[in-house]
């Protein structure tokens, strides 16, 4: 593993801040909490790609930048702190690209990775199902062998950004058996394939970012298989390290936090100090996860720990903001309301709290 030097990291941060500043000055986006999921702007993502700030972690031969997760962490901290609209490239860049690099065939890498790196491909995640909840091993979507590939039928739900997506990562069952963790397989599917349909799910705030995706006898070419047939459980748990272990698990509410700090008085000094100390610790945990990923490991427990603690921090920021908003400005009250409406999803997406605690509890004792 090559650890980037401080000059390299600072240059990446400056590049990200420069683009953010240009778009903010031109009023091309409104900073707000949870924009990594709610803020979709393909133009912004493509501008990041032109500056080499997407696809940082895979080789140049596949359209990437040949850097590591630590470099990506630095860029993403800047984007999240600013509340930038990064949803168009986030899922593909965060976990699908690394998964394809680790488990995809050479053909699949050449087909998929350059499109993600250029922010031309938009990915959504076909994991959760109506009757499965957070239990990914309980999926019922079936993929059966067909001439030249597979036929898929089933439903996925809470699929963020499916109405924008060009591709979907799909977890499907290719074999039934007594052990539900076995017989699962991963695929990459074009969203415009006949038989794929998307139905919107509008949340209580009136926003549309969730969807239900139905697969009705959808044909998936054989080369779109990701990894090995029946081997998806190990692959998907590894992939969740990328999903759970990033700074979006504790920086979703940072735009609100920054605004709160402007209005906090002397009576809030102790509470602010505790939140800042927790934030520093979470940043260090994220650094550890990124370093482990760069070393080729799958830090499943560390990522679960980061998400669990990070979600608690995000919700505590909202609670603190509600207290200070009583004496703050209308802008603070509005920012608090936005974050509050988004907050129920913090502890669900990417794995509910009880699932994370189960993973943490089962970890091997470390010396």
C-alpha positions as CSV (number, residue, x, y, z in Angstrom):
1,X,0.0,0.0,0.0
2,X,1.3,3.4,-0.9
3,X,0.1,6.1,1.5
4,X,-0.3,9.4,-0.3
5,X,1.8,12.3,1.1
6,X,0.3,15.4,2.6
7,X,1.0,17.5,-0.5
8,X,-0.9,15.1,-2.7
9,X,-3.8,15.1,-0.3
10,X,-3.9,18.9,0.0
11,X,-3.8,19.3,-3.8
12,X,-6.8,17.0,-4.1
13,X,-8.7,19.0,-1.4
14,X,-7.9,22.3,-3.2
15,X,-9.1,20.9,-6.5
16,X,-12.4,19.8,-4.9
17,X,-12.8,23.1,-3.0
18,X,-12.2,25.1,-6.2
19,X,-15.0,23.3,-8.1
20,X,-17.3,23.6,-5.1
21,X,-16.6,27.3,-4.8
22,X,-17.3,27.9,-8.4
23,X,-20.7,26.2,-8.3
24,X,-21.6,27.7,-5.0
25,X,-20.8,31.2,-6.2
26,X,-22.9,30.6,-9.3
27,X,-25.7,29.4,-7.2
28,X,-25.7,26.1,-9.0
29,X,-26.5,24.1,-5.9
30,X,-27.9,24.6,-2.5
31,X,-25.8,23.1,0.3
32,X,-27.9,20.9,2.5
33,X,-27.7,17.7,4.6
34,X,-27.8,14.3,3.0
35,X,-27.0,15.6,-0.4
36,X,-24.9,12.5,-1.2
37,X,-28.2,10.7,-1.6
38,X,-30.7,13.5,-2.3
39,X,-28.6,15.9,-4.4
40,X,-28.5,14.5,-8.0
41,X,-26.7,16.6,-10.6
42,X,-25.1,14.8,-13.5
43,X,-23.3,17.9,-14.7
44,X,-21.6,18.4,-11.3
45,X,-20.4,14.7,-11.2
46,X,-19.2,14.9,-14.8
47,X,-17.2,18.1,-14.0
48,X,-15.6,16.2,-11.0
49,X,-14.7,13.4,-13.5
50,X,-13.1,15.9,-15.9
51,X,-10.8,17.0,-13.0
52,X,-9.9,13.4,-12.2
53,X,-11.8,13.4,-8.9
54,X,-13.9,10.3,-9.7
55,X,-12.6,6.8,-10.2
56,X,-9.7,7.6,-8.0
57,X,-9.1,4.1,-6.8
58,X,-8.8,2.0,-10.0
59,X,-6.1,1.8,-12.6
60,X,-5.7,4.3,-15.4
61,X,-6.2,1.6,-18.0
62,X,-9.8,1.5,-16.8
63,X,-10.3,5.2,-16.8
64,X,-9.3,5.7,-13.1
65,X,-6.5,7.7,-11.4
66,X,-4.4,4.9,-9.9
67,X,-4.7,6.3,-6.4
68,X,-6.0,4.8,-3.2
69,X,-8.9,5.0,-0.8
70,X,-7.1,7.5,1.4
71,X,-7.0,9.9,-1.5
72,X,-10.7,9.3,-2.2
73,X,-11.5,9.9,1.4
74,X,-9.9,13.4,1.3
75,X,-11.9,14.4,-1.8
76,X,-15.2,13.0,-0.3
77,X,-14.7,14.8,3.0
78,X,-14.6,18.1,1.0
79,X,-17.7,17.2,-1.0
80,X,-19.7,16.1,2.0
81,X,-18.7,19.1,4.2
82,X,-20.0,21.4,1.4
83,X,-23.2,19.5,1.0
84,X,-22.4,19.1,-2.7
85,X,-24.9,17.3,-5.1
86,X,-22.9,14.1,-5.7
87,X,-25.6,11.4,-5.9
88,X,-25.2,10.9,-9.6
89,X,-21.8,9.2,-9.2
90,X,-21.7,8.2,-5.5
91,X,-22.8,4.6,-5.5
92,X,-20.8,3.6,-8.6
93,X,-17.7,5.3,-7.4
94,X,-18.0,4.2,-3.8
95,X,-18.7,0.5,-4.2
96,X,-19.6,-0.8,-7.6
97,X,-16.3,0.2,-9.2
98,X,-14.2,-1.4,-6.4
99,X,-16.4,-4.5,-6.6
100,X,-15.9,-4.8,-10.3
101,X,-12.2,-4.3,-9.9
102,X,-12.0,-7.1,-7.3
103,X,-14.4,-9.6,-8.8
104,X,-15.2,-8.6,-12.4
105,X,-13.8,-10.3,-15.4
106,X,-11.4,-8.3,-17.6
107,X,-14.3,-7.9,-20.1
108,X,-16.6,-6.5,-17.4
109,X,-13.9,-4.2,-16.1
110,X,-13.3,-2.7,-19.6
111,X,-17.1,-2.3,-20.1
112,X,-18.1,-0.8,-16.8
113,X,-15.2,1.0,-15.1
114,X,-14.5,3.8,-17.6
115,X,-18.2,4.7,-17.6
116,X,-18.2,5.1,-13.9
117,X,-15.0,7.1,-13.8
118,X,-16.4,9.5,-16.4
119,X,-19.6,9.8,-14.5
120,X,-21.5,8.6,-17.5
121,X,-22.9,5.5,-15.8
122,X,-25.2,6.0,-12.9
123,X,-25.7,3.0,-10.6
124,X,-28.3,2.0,-8.1
125,X,-28.3,-0.9,-5.7
126,X,-30.7,-3.9,-6.2
127,X,-30.3,-5.4,-2.7
128,X,-33.3,-4.9,-0.4
129,X,-36.6,-6.6,-1.1
130,X,-40.1,-6.0,0.2
131,X,-40.2,-9.0,2.5
132,X,-36.5,-9.2,3.4
133,X,-35.8,-6.0,5.3
134,X,-32.2,-5.8,6.3
135,X,-31.7,-9.5,5.8
136,X,-29.9,-9.7,2.5
137,X,-29.7,-13.5,2.7
138,X,-33.5,-13.6,2.5
139,X,-33.7,-12.3,-1.1
140,X,-36.2,-14.0,-3.4
141,X,-35.4,-12.5,-6.7
142,X,-34.4,-15.5,-8.9
143,X,-31.9,-15.7,-11.8
144,X,-32.2,-18.9,-13.8
145,X,-29.8,-20.1,-16.6
146,X,-30.8,-19.2,-20.1
147,X,-29.1,-19.5,-23.5
148,X,-26.2,-17.0,-23.4
149,X,-27.0,-15.7,-19.9
150,X,-29.7,-15.6,-17.2
151,X,-33.4,-14.7,-16.8
152,X,-34.2,-12.7,-13.8
153,X,-37.6,-12.2,-12.0
154,X,-38.3,-10.5,-8.7
155,X,-38.6,-7.1,-7.0
156,X,-36.2,-4.7,-5.2
157,X,-37.3,-1.9,-3.0
158,X,-35.9,1.3,-1.4
159,X,-33.7,1.5,-4.5
160,X,-32.2,5.0,-4.3
161,X,-31.8,6.8,-7.6
162,X,-33.2,4.0,-9.8
163,X,-35.2,6.6,-11.8
164,X,-31.9,8.2,-12.8
165,X,-29.8,5.1,-13.1
166,X,-28.3,3.7,-16.2
167,X,-27.3,0.4,-14.4
168,X,-28.3,-1.6,-11.4
169,X,-26.2,-3.8,-9.3
170,X,-28.4,-6.9,-8.6
171,X,-28.2,-9.5,-5.9
172,X,-30.2,-12.5,-6.9
173,X,-30.7,-16.1,-5.9
174,X,-29.4,-18.7,-8.4
175,X,-30.0,-21.7,-6.2
176,X,-32.4,-22.6,-3.4
177,X,-31.2,-24.7,-0.5
178,X,-31.3,-25.1,3.3
179,X,-28.6,-22.5,3.9
180,X,-30.0,-19.1,2.7
181,X,-26.5,-17.5,2.6
182,X,-25.6,-19.9,-0.2
183,X,-26.8,-19.8,-3.8
184,X,-26.6,-16.0,-4.2
185,X,-25.1,-14.3,-7.2
186,X,-24.3,-10.8,-8.3
187,X,-25.0,-9.2,-11.7
188,X,-24.7,-5.9,-13.5
189,X,-27.9,-5.0,-15.4
190,X,-28.7,-2.2,-17.8
191,X,-31.8,-0.3,-16.6
192,X,-33.2,0.0,-20.1
193,X,-33.3,-3.8,-20.5
194,X,-36.9,-5.0,-21.5
195,X,-38.7,-6.2,-18.4
196,X,-37.1,-3.7,-15.9
197,X,-39.7,-1.2,-14.5
198,X,-39.3,1.5,-11.9
199,X,-42.1,2.8,-9.6
200,X,-41.4,5.8,-7.4
201,X,-41.7,5.9,-3.7
202,X,-42.2,9.5,-2.4
203,X,-41.2,10.1,1.2
204,X,-43.1,12.2,3.8
205,X,-41.2,15.3,2.7
206,X,-42.6,14.9,-0.8
207,X,-39.2,14.0,-2.2
208,X,-38.6,11.2,-4.7
209,X,-35.3,9.4,-4.4
210,X,-36.5,5.9,-3.4
211,X,-38.0,3.4,-5.9
212,X,-39.3,-0.1,-6.3
213,X,-37.7,-2.0,-9.2
214,X,-39.4,-5.0,-10.8
215,X,-37.7,-7.6,-13.0
216,X,-40.1,-9.5,-15.2
217,X,-38.2,-12.2,-17.1
218,X,-35.2,-9.9,-17.7
219,X,-32.4,-11.3,-19.8
220,X,-28.9,-10.7,-18.4
221,X,-25.9,-11.6,-20.7
222,X,-23.5,-14.1,-19.3
223,X,-20.6,-11.7,-19.2
224,X,-22.5,-9.4,-16.8
225,X,-22.0,-11.9,-14.0
226,X,-20.0,-10.3,-11.2
227,X,-17.7,-12.8,-9.5
228,X,-18.7,-16.5,-9.2
229,X,-22.1,-18.2,-9.4
230,X,-23.3,-18.8,-5.8
231,X,-20.4,-16.9,-4.3
232,X,-22.1,-13.5,-3.7
233,X,-22.4,-13.7,0.1
234,X,-18.7,-13.3,0.6
235,X,-18.5,-10.7,-2.1
236,X,-21.5,-8.6,-0.9
237,X,-20.3,-8.5,2.7
238,X,-16.9,-7.3,1.5
239,X,-18.7,-4.7,-0.7
240,X,-20.5,-3.5,2.4
241,X,-17.2,-2.4,3.8
242,X,-17.0,0.2,1.0
243,X,-20.7,1.2,1.6
244,X,-20.6,1.4,5.4
245,X,-17.1,2.6,6.1
246,X,-17.1,6.0,4.3
247,X,-17.4,9.6,5.6
248,X,-21.0,9.9,4.4
249,X,-21.9,7.8,7.5
250,X,-21.0,10.7,9.8
251,X,-20.9,13.8,7.5
252,X,-24.4,13.7,6.1
253,X,-25.4,16.5,8.6
254,X,-22.2,18.5,8.4
255,X,-23.7,21.4,6.5
256,X,-26.2,21.7,9.4
257,X,-23.4,21.3,12.0
258,X,-21.4,24.1,10.4
259,X,-24.4,26.4,10.5
260,X,-25.1,25.5,14.1
261,X,-21.6,26.4,15.1
262,X,-22.2,30.0,13.8
263,X,-25.1,30.4,16.3
264,X,-23.8,28.4,19.3
265,X,-23.2,30.6,22.3
266,X,-21.0,30.2,25.4
267,X,-23.6,28.0,27.0
268,X,-23.2,25.5,24.3
269,X,-19.4,25.2,24.6
270,X,-19.3,21.8,26.4
271,X,-21.8,20.3,24.0
272,X,-19.9,21.6,20.9
273,X,-16.7,20.2,22.4
274,X,-18.1,16.8,22.8
275,X,-19.5,16.7,19.2
276,X,-16.2,17.9,17.8
277,X,-14.2,15.3,19.7
278,X,-16.6,12.6,18.4
279,X,-16.2,13.9,14.8
280,X,-12.4,13.8,15.1
281,X,-12.6,10.1,16.3
282,X,-14.9,9.2,13.4
283,X,-12.6,10.8,10.9
284,X,-9.8,8.6,12.3
285,X,-11.9,5.5,12.0
286,X,-12.7,6.3,8.4
287,X,-9.0,6.7,7.8
288,X,-8.4,3.3,9.3
289,X,-11.1,1.7,7.1
290,X,-9.6,3.4,4.0
291,X,-6.1,2.2,4.8
292,X,-7.4,-1.3,5.3
293,X,-9.1,-1.3,1.9
294,X,-6.0,0.1,0.3
295,X,-4.1,-2.9,1.8
296,X,-6.6,-5.3,0.1
297,X,-8.5,-6.2,3.3
298,X,-12.2,-6.2,3.9
299,X,-12.7,-4.4,7.2
300,X,-16.2,-5.6,7.8
301,X,-16.3,-5.0,11.5
302,X,-14.5,-1.7,11.4
303,X,-16.9,-0.4,8.8
304,X,-19.9,-1.6,10.8
305,X,-18.5,0.2,13.8
306,X,-18.0,3.4,11.9
307,X,-21.5,3.3,10.5
308,X,-23.1,2.6,13.9
309,X,-21.2,5.4,15.7
310,X,-21.4,7.7,12.8
311,X,-25.2,7.4,12.6
312,X,-25.5,8.2,16.3
313,X,-23.4,11.3,15.8
314,X,-25.5,12.5,12.8
315,X,-28.7,12.2,14.8
316,X,-27.1,13.9,17.8
317,X,-26.1,16.8,15.5
318,X,-29.8,17.1,14.5
319,X,-30.9,17.1,18.2
320,X,-28.4,19.8,19.1
321,X,-29.4,21.9,16.1
322,X,-33.1,21.7,17.2
323,X,-32.1,23.2,20.5
324,X,-30.1,26.1,19.0
325,X,-32.6,26.7,16.2
326,X,-35.1,28.1,18.8
327,X,-32.9,31.2,19.0
328,X,-31.3,31.0,15.6
329,X,-32.2,32.4,12.1
330,X,-34.8,31.1,9.7
331,X,-32.0,29.6,7.6
332,X,-30.9,27.5,10.6
333,X,-34.5,26.4,11.2
334,X,-34.9,25.4,7.6
335,X,-31.6,23.5,7.5
336,X,-32.6,21.8,10.8
337,X,-36.0,20.8,9.3
338,X,-34.3,19.3,6.2
339,X,-31.9,17.2,8.2
340,X,-34.6,16.1,10.6
341,X,-36.8,14.8,7.7
342,X,-33.8,12.9,6.3
343,X,-32.7,11.5,9.7
344,X,-35.0,8.4,10.0
345,X,-33.0,6.9,7.1
346,X,-29.6,7.3,8.7
347,X,-29.8,4.2,10.9
348,X,-31.6,2.0,8.2
349,X,-29.8,2.4,4.9
350,X,-26.7,0.3,4.6
351,X,-27.8,-2.0,7.5
352,X,-30.0,-1.3,10.5
353,X,-28.4,-0.7,13.9
354,X,-29.2,-4.2,15.2
355,X,-27.6,-5.8,12.2
356,X,-24.4,-3.7,12.8
357,X,-24.3,-4.6,16.5
358,X,-24.6,-8.2,15.6
359,X,-21.6,-8.0,13.3
360,X,-19.6,-6.1,15.9
361,X,-20.6,-8.6,18.7
362,X,-19.4,-11.6,16.6
363,X,-15.9,-10.1,15.9
364,X,-12.9,-12.2,16.9
365,X,-11.1,-11.2,20.0
366,X,-8.1,-9.1,19.1
367,X,-4.8,-9.2,21.0
